[in-house]
Amino acid sequence: MGAGVIGKGVVSSPALVTRGSLALEGEGGALQAGGGLARLEDGDDIHGSATALLRTPTLRTIRGEILGSAATHAYQGYRAGRRLDLRAGASVGGEGGRAYLRGGVSRLLSGGVWRSATGAELFLERHFERARISVSAQHVAFTDRRGVTRDTTYIVGGFPFHSRYITYEERSLAYLDLEVGVDRVVRAAAVQFVAGVRHGDADAVPQRWGRITTTVPVGRHLALVAEAGRRAGIPEQGLPSASFATLGFRVLRAARRPPTPLPAGADTRPGVEVVGSESGSRTVRIHGLPARRVELIGDLTEWRMVDLQRAGEDVWQVTLPAGSGSYRVSIRTDGGPWLPPPGLPVIPDEFGGVVGVLVIE
């Protein structure tokens, strides 16, 4: 729940917003659904959305993708809006970054009129030692139908008669959105900054926007999320840009590890310990991992995969140069999914999952 500003028509109105969402992700795709209620000064706005993403098996780091989404909103029970999107494309990713290219069509309901739009989007992300930088571009083209009021004067028998009527004009409009994002961990918090600009003839004046999001873990599966900024308008739906500020909680749940029986006498101490050395390097030791192979990736390794060495029964370790600070890390056992190390607090990452936060004193 948070206080914010939601735009309706051409006038923005202060609002109290309550919203929630649920996201599920697996190797073959992802599902996300959400909704909310905004209490405005002159009425309520109800909105909801659902998104499904399907991925093909990986072929030389490339995967095909199909994305479908549906969204709806209703203001005071009327002024309903609907949006249906279908996108297809391909993605590529690795420890150094990821990228995807998608294109498709949309069907929009606004003002009681259905219209179509086409779009394409390109997303690039690069991982650096302490940050992730992303660049995205989205092009949208649509036909706008607007009513124009015309006044006419007739002279009949020397007397003027005035009439007024409405005609409809269709215009082909397009715009290009460019966005740059920076993500990094500051101590145990994940901070994201996004700035964007729009070019094209879909808006009367050029648009610029930005937002900052801070996620602070307050438990292993709970994080406090604060966000503020200005969001871009959606010309094809007639939605203006608006300023906003929200504060809420996010419940995090990592993927389950495949069940593995513990051998007799196994080390069951949970968690991660860090041991210093005279050379300035640190040894990261992880307990309670019954596996044949363990890999680590994160800020500590400059997002390169590193194999851990067995240091005892169910104990694995690696020695790396590292100073004091907070580091995002994930581990993989026996070629399985990337997961936070046991015992560490977690924060969301940009892939819809979570990573562990390792603090080195």
N, C-alpha and C positions, 0 to 999 in steps of 0.2 A: 504494500500500500504506500502511496506517496502523493505529494502535492505536485501539480504540474500545470501546464497550459496546453489546451487542445484547440486547434483551429477549426472553425465551422463557417462555411461561406467565406466572407471576407473579414469577419471579426473574430479575434481570438478571445477565449473565455477562460478564466481561472477554473480549475477542476480538481476534484479529489478522485484519484484513480485507484481502483483495485483490480489487479490482474494476476493471472497465474499461467503456468505452462508446464508441459511434460515432454521430455525428449528421450527417445530410445535409439541406440545406435549399435549396429553390428557390422560384421565384415561385409555383408551383402547389401547394406543400405541403412537408412535411418528414417524414423518417424518423429514428427513433432506436432503438438497440438497446443493451442492456447486460447485464452479469451479474457475478457475483462469488462468492467463497468466503470464509466466515467460520470461523476455527478457534476454537471455544469450548472451555472447560475440559472439557466432557463430550461433545464431538462436533463434527461439521461441519455448517454450514448452507450450502446451495447455493441461489442465487437468480438469476433472470433476468427480463428484461422487453423488450417491443418496443412501439413506438408509431408510428402513422401518422396524419398530418394532411393533409387535402385541402382546398384553398381554391378558391373560385369566382373568376372575374374580378371586378375592382373595379367597383362601380356607385355613383358619387358617394361615394367613400371608404368604402363598406360592402362587406364580403365575407362570403359564406357559408362555413361551416366544418363539416367532419365529422371527428371524432377517434375513432380506435379504438385500444385498447391491450390487451395481454395480459401477465400476470405470473405467475410460479410460484416456489415455494420448497419445499425439502425439508430436513428436519432429521434427520440420521443415517439417511437413506434412507426415513424414514416421516414421519408428521405433515405430509403434503404439503398445500400450500395452492395454490389457483388463483384468478385473478381475471381477468374479461373485462369491459371497459368499452366503451360506445358512447355518444358525445356528439355533439350537433349544435347549431349556433348561428350567431352572426354576430359580426364584429369590425369595428372602425373605427379608423383610425390616421392620424397625420400627424406633422409635425415637432414639435408641442406635446405629443404623448402618444398613448396608444392605450387601447382598451377592448374587452372581449369578454364575451358572455353565452352560456353553454352549458348544456344540460340533456340528461339521458339515463338509461340504465339500466345496471345491473351484475349480473353473475352471479358468485357467490363460492362457493368450496369450502373449508370449514374443519371439522375434526373429522369428515371423511367425509360431511358433509352439504352439499348445494348449497342456496343461498338467493339471494334477489334483493334488490336495493336500488335506490332511485331517488335521483337527485341533481341539483343545479343549482349553477352557480358564476358569479359576477360578478367581473370583474377590471377595475380602473381604474388608469391610470398617468399621471402628469403630469411633464413635463420642466421643470426649472428651470435657473438659470444654472450651478450647479456640482453639481447633484444630481438624482436622479429619485426620486419618492415614489410608492409603489403601495399600494392598498387592495384587499383581496379578501374575498369572502364565499362560503362553500360550505355548502349544506344537504344533508344525507343522511338518508334514512328507510329503515328495514329492519325485518324481523321476526326476533327472536332466539328460538331454540329451546333450552331448557335442561332438563337432567334434575334432578329433585328426588327425593331419597331419603326414603322414608317408612317408619317403624317402626309395626307393629301388633301388639297383644297380644290373643290369643283365649283365652277360658276354656272348656275342654271337660272336663266331668266333674270340675270343681273344680281342674283343673290348667291353669296358664297356658302358652300356646304363643306364641312370638315369631316374627314374620316381617318381612322387609325387602324392599321392592320400589321400583322407580324409575318415576316418571311423568314425562311431558314436558309442559312448559308453553311456550306461545308468547306473546311480548310484542312489541308494536309500539313501536319506539324511534326517536328522531330526535335529531340534534344540528346545531348551527350553529357553524361555525368562522369567526372573524374574524382577519385578518392584516394587518399594516402592515409595509411594507418601505422601506428607505432605501438608495439606491445613490449612491456618489460616488467620484471619483478623488482620491486623496491622493498627490501626486507622481506616480509612474508606476504605482501600485498601484490596483486597483479593489476597493473595500470595500463589502460588502453586509451590512446588519443587518436581521433579520426577527424580529418578535415576534407571538405569536398567543394567542388565548384561545378556549375552547369553552364553549358553553351547550347545555343539553339534558339528557335523561335516559338517555343511552347510557353514561355513566360514573358510577361510584360517587361520585367527587369531581370538582369542576371542574378542568379541565386548563389549564395555561399552558405555553408553550414559547417558545424563541427560539434563534437561531443567528447566528453571524457568519462570513462567508466573505471571505477575502482572496486576490486573484489578482495575482501579481507576474510581469510578463514577464521572462524570462531570455534571450530571443532573439526573433527575428522571428516564429517559429512555435512557440515553446515558452513555457509559463507554469507557475509554481509555485502550487499551490492548497492553502490551509490552511483547514480548517473545523472549528468546534467549537460545541457547544450541546446542546440537547435537542429531540428530534423528538416530534411528537404521536403518540399511539396511533391504531389503526384499529379501532374497536369492532366493525364488521361482520365483520371477519376475526379478531377475538379477539387482536389484536396490541397489547401495552402500549406506553406511551411509554418512551423510553430516552435516556440521555445518550450522547454520542459525540464523538470527535475524530479527524480524518483529515488526512493530508498526502499529496499526490500531485502528478503532473504532467499538464498538458493540452497536447495537440498541436493547434495551430490552423492552419487552412488556409482562406484567404479564397477567394471565388468567382473563377474565372478571368475575366480581361478578354477581350472579344472581340478576336480578332487584327486589328490595323490596320497596314498597311504604313507604314514610316517613309519620308518623302520625303527626297530627297537633300539633304545639308547640315543635317539636323534636329539640334536640341540634344538629345543623348543623356545629359546629366548627370542621374543619378538623384537623387531626394531632395527635401527641402523646406528652404528657407532662410528665416530671419526677419531682417528689416532694421528697425532702430529709426529713430525720427525725433525731432526736437526737441519736437514737440507731445505726445509720449507715446504716439502710435499706433505700431502695428507693421505692417509689410508682409510678408505671407506669400506667398512665391514658390515655385511648384511647377514643376519641370523634367520634361521627357520625357513630355508629354501631347499627342499628336497628336489633336486633337479640334476640333470646331466650337463647342462650348459646355461649360463646366466650372462646376459648382456645388459649394459647400461648406456643410456643416452641422456643428454641434457646440457645445461649451461656448463657443467663441469668439464665436459668433453668437447665443447664447441659444436654440439649436436652431431658428433660422430659416434657411431656404435663402437663400444669398447667391451671386450670380453673380460669377465671377472675370473679370478683364479680361486680354486677351491682351497679353503683354509681350515678345514675340519669337517666334521659331519654336519651337513646342512648349513655350512658357513662359507660365504664367498666374499672376496675382497679385491680391491684394486687400489693402486697407489697413483695419485695424480697431483700435479702442481695446482694448488688452490689457496687463495687467501681467505680472510674472514669475509663473511657475507651470506646472502641467501641464494640458493641455487635451485632451479627446477630440474627434476630428474625423473626418469621412468626406467623400469627394468623389464626384461623379457626372459622368460624361462622356457627352454627347450623349443624355441621358435614360435611360442604362443603370442598372445596379444601384449602390447605395451601397457603396463600397469604401474601405479605408484608403488614404491617400496613399502613393505609392511611397517606400520608404526609411525609414518610421517603424516603431517597434515597435508591436505590436498587442496588445490585450486583448479578452476576450469582452464582448459587450454583452448586454442583457436579451432580445434578439430571437433569440438563438441564433447570431448572427454575430459579427463582430469590428469594432473601430474602431481607428484609429491614435491614438497618444499623442504630442502635440506639446509639447515642453518649451521654454519661453521663459525665458531667463536674465534 
